Amino acid sequence: MMTLDTFLRSTSFLLGLMALLAVLETALPFAKKNWRKRHAVPNLLFTAVTLAMNLAFNAGAVLIAAWLAERHIGVLSDVALPPIAMTALAVVILDACTYVAHRLMHVVPPMWKVHSVHHSDPLVDVTTSLRAHPVETAWRFLFIMVPVWLLGLPVAGVATYRILSAVIALFEHVNVKLWQPLDTALSFVSVTPNMHKIHHSRVASETNTNYGNILSLFDRLFGTFTPSSRAASVDSGLEGHDEDDGQGFVALLNLPFRGATNPSPLGRTEKAAIPQIGR
């Protein structure tokens, strides 16, 4: 079960990994924008909020999964597969649901306003990983819990996915210069730093690709994959959100509620490049 002690250990591990990756960013930076110190405070505050929300969400996910398993509720609750296979299946299913949640945030205007808090960071680095508006954190969790309820996914699978998701998020945002042939090879299976950098591009035709969280499979399957080799030309951030007064913690919390001033993929000049659901 997800206890407070377990959560604190996993949080300490994530923060330690974040610190290690921050050191690597200093030694081998990919982008060299002068934003590292300027965005550190708001990003770390969002990290604290996201981690605090996940204390409740992770505990809830595991408890609900255990409750469903005890009562054999869910389509997959009585499927006779080895535990490792069931865990792997749960990870793939939850990663597919997260892909859908992420893609919808780029298509549904109110959710894009929420998600723009994440995309408005002018420098993508490890502190950007958990820079998410609380509404986005809740939205993503909803897309985790619905399949857990409907399918009766195992506790081990839910817990494994949540841990892998957090760790991969740190790696895919890290501002480290990775050898491109290695990044390209890894991107055949998983989301890589260079692959995800393209998703943070200011160009809509690039922003609206590479939605994957752990696996690159779903981007390839649904035609939203952009090769990671294009990362070198990416300028990250959102137009109109580079000023210091718009990058503070409170200003970013209010960003989704500023009406027409919020950029939306549907209103940008490249709106034809937005992939449609089911395409």
C-alpha angles and dihedrals in degrees: 000000000000104000128177089253091053091048092049091050093049091045091051089050092051093047091048091050090048090053092049092050090048088058090051090050089057092051100040110021119182098194120027102201116151094243105094098100094032096059097036098090099048091041093051091047089054088047090056092049092047092049092048092051090048091055087070097033096050092047090049093048093051094044093049092047090051092047091051092046092053090054096039091237118161139053094271098037094103099034109130103227129134112266092249091052092048091049091050091048091051091051092052093046094048091046089053090051091049089052089055092047091051095045092050090054087063094048105039107071098215091050092047088057088055094044091047088077086071096041096047093073106115091206120043111210139136092289089060090064096086097025093123131140112245090244089058091050090053092045093054091047090053089058089053097049099047094064090042089057097041099042102030093232115198122262092239091053094050093047093045092050094049092051095044091047092055095046094047090048089060093049096045093053097043114124095224128131103242121191103262098223089054092047090049092050093049091048090068086074111015142023109270134198094255093044091053094044087067089057088060093055121127088227110093094215088060098036090058094059136069097042094159122128106193106347126047088206096097095050089052093044096050099038099252098114121120117186113254091231089083092066093093091069097046122119106197128213136047127287112255094023102086098095119105094233091060094048099062120113096250093044090052092048088055095044096095091054099054094094118210094008090074115094116236130189087230091059100042123104092252095054091132088066093064109112114233123229110263094019 
